[in-house]
Amino acid sequence: MLGCAYKLARDRDLAEDLVQETFYYALKNFHQLRDQAKCKYWLFSILRNLFLKTVEKRKNWVEIEFDAVCESLHDSNQMNPEHDFLLKELKNNIQFALDTLDERLKFPVFLFYFEGRAYKEIADILNIPMGTVMSRIARAKVYLKRELIKGQSLRAQSE
């Protein structure tokens, strides 16, 4: 099984983690196995599904080098016009994205992130169910992320 995991992941550590996770999942859900003669295929399908989930999660990961973080922290302690410009640009992009947000989504986001209110408080203020508040905040985050990424890609194309 480790060989198959290694062929999928092409990384020994990830392959070992996948195999461990596969056996954990299989033991936890052994009662779901209908035909014990097909156990091998069941294990490989679990392995494949876990690998695909891992790939999907890693697609959104951003690799940041330690040196870059240290340099960024060092730069923030000094006067740096480039840093100030980028920070101002980021603030403008966030403000623009917030301004384009639908009012039904904007107000819960404002109350949650800028005023630090709890979901229950927001639900009471807006007179809507707490699940609706959570849903609106989640949708707003997805929208804002998409708009900020779109703005970033447009800026990269123009350069």
Protein Blocks (a to p, Z undefined) as FASTA:
>chain_A
ZZmmmmmnopaklmmmmmmmmmmmmmmmmmmpmblmlmmmmmmmmmmmmmmmmmmmmmmp
ccddfklmmmmmmmmmpccfklmmmmmmmmmmmmmmmmmpcfklmmmmmmmmmnopafkl
mmmmnopafklmmmmmmmmmmmmmmmmmmmmmmmmmmZZ
